Amino acid sequence: MGILVSSVIPNSPAQKSGIMPGDILLSINGQEIGDVLDYQFYATDPKLIIKLERDGKRFSVRVKKAEYEEFGVESETYLMDRQRHCHNKCVFCFIDQLPKGLRNTLYFKDDDTRLSFLFGNYITLTNIGQHEIDRIIKMKISPVNISVHTTNPELRVQMMNNKHAGEALRYMEQLARAGIAMNCQLVLCPGLNDGEELRRSLNDLEKLYPAVQSVACVPVGLSKYRDGLYPLRPFTKEEARAVVELVNDYGDRCEAQYGTRLFYPADEFFLKSETPLPDYDYFGEYSQLENGVGMMTLLRHDFMTALDTLEESDRPVSVSIATGTAAFDFIRNLVDELKKKWHNLECKVYAVRNDFLGENITVSGLVTGRDLIAQLKDQPLGDRLLFPSSMLRHEGDLFLDDVTPEEVAQQLEVSAIPVPNDGYALLEALTGLKLEESCDDGDVIIAKQKGI
């Protein structure tokens, strides 16, 4: 147990107290330190007794600092510990459906409670014990994002191929009693956990309100690399509509009773079922955006809000947009709205088919650089090509297939510009305006709203 100190921040309380790289941080105020959560929780106090080990000898130092002032020790990894691997073999796991030959990090399956709190990752609760639950409750770590998938214990065991998957559900009840907020997701597979099983899950999760703050219902993603895996198929339009109707029935009732819908279908379910996207107020606090819940509605709302302040212009603009097949009509409709005010806008919107992973994958975030190049090579692209930044990994430097944005730009002989999933950013990228500034001829001023 303990944290190896890799560096010490200059002029920090840690440096002033004589702590050095190579020391092992054992405890703070008598509490053992095993990872970043322990460190951040216990190092906030203004008076600290730090126990360390150096060259095999243990010693203590006393530290006085401002409350919540950064203590100043750093470890080789952000977690100050190894990242925890998933112990499940879920029948729908997308990592199992990736082709060989991609970068190693894409094949790592994390299931780490610390990443849930720090970065919003989803966890299954199957690789932790009571000690970790007690720590979450003690530290009031909240919210925790949980991959539930089903509240039927036997079915959860089957879907996750983990004999502990069903019994792990009891941890949710403990967290709820302790007032720990939870956001949940259900990855729905037709014929497995939809229909009556979905109804059961919604009923059970509603009982955990208000600790359960939101539940995202997401359709299973199926690549073309499923040889030897559990037989799954995509939702039909009728099945997708049934999911939307069932989830909306529960959402309507919860909104009337609690003031929140609680249950939300992912955008993909609306598109697949050809159900109109809901209005802006439908998604409440938009707490499940990373799950694709409300992303398109929010984008449309922000785009139209910015567009309402835009005066008409005749300045010529030539641009193109690449998107996934699912969002094609949606993006094209936004461009058509802009053309009503920007009269000399030439904008081609291209639906990029996912040949890399298979045509069942329709979301923009999994479009690869190779597919962009192959399908847009001979197309008119204008002065610049816009594409969703979600196509790139977090660092913004690589597509899923390790192609760089620079390679796309070079192959297509056009500026290739990633655009965040933000309506203001999209309008800015299309028009070339800085939305908080006036344009060159002084005829447009947009006051960009913040915090929406």
Secondary structure, DSSP 8 states (H G I E B T S, - for coil): --EE--EE-TTSHHHHTT--TT-EEEEETTEE--SHHHHHHHTTSSEEEEEEEETTEEEEEEEE--TT----EE-SSTTSS---B-----TT-SGGGS-TTS-GGGG--B--HHHHHHH---B-SSS--HHHHHHHHHHT---EEEE-S-S-HHHHHHHHT-TTTTGGGHHHHHHHHTT--EEEEEEE-TTTTSHHHHHHHHHHHHTTTTTEEEEEEEE----S--TTS-------HHHHHHHHHHHHHHHHHHHHHHSS--EEE-HHHHHHTT-----GGGGTT-TTGGGTSSHHHHHHHHHHHHHHT---B---EEEEEEEESTTHHHHHHHHHHHHTTBTTEEEEEEEE--TTT-TT---GGG--HHHHHHHHTTS--TTEEEEEGGGB-TTSS-BTTS--HHHHHHHHTSEEEEE-S-HHHHHHHHH---TTSB-TTS--B-------
